[in-house]
Amino acid sequence: MANHTAYTEMHKPTTQAAMLRFASGAVGKVASLYGTISPMAEWYNLAVHGTRGTVKGNKLCLDGNDAWMEIPVEYHGHPYEPEVEHFARCILGDKQPMVDAVEGAKSAQACLLAHQSAIEGRPLKVPPL
């Protein structure tokens, strides 16, 4: 689903939410907002819930534990800085990046189909690459 009610002057959606169902049966939700009227949320409000644990922001709780552990992650400036540095090191060292072009294309394909799904108002299947 998507809309642009917060910023009606925009021609494209500024608020989007996608529900995903994976081949394994797992489900996921991705939401994005453009131009929110607030400070940027630390860690972009990342939350990943899995069968063996949960990551929420920079904290981790593993199955069987009842306490959060701090994940020792640091970044300075823009939150994508470590990704850019990794990519540059791969280029300079002629090494494969952690996320290659095919994996990037899969993410882009899912995002584009989520957008198309919102326009058409129906679920769309992401074909394998």
PyMOL commands that set and color helices and strands:
alter all, ss='L'
color gray80, all
select helices_A, chain A and resi 42-45+81-93+101-120
alter helices_A, ss='H'
color red, helices_A
select strands_A, chain A and resi 2-3+15-21+27-33+47-49+53-56+59-62+69-70
alter strands_A, ss='S'
color yellow, strands_A
deselect
rebuild
show_as cartoon
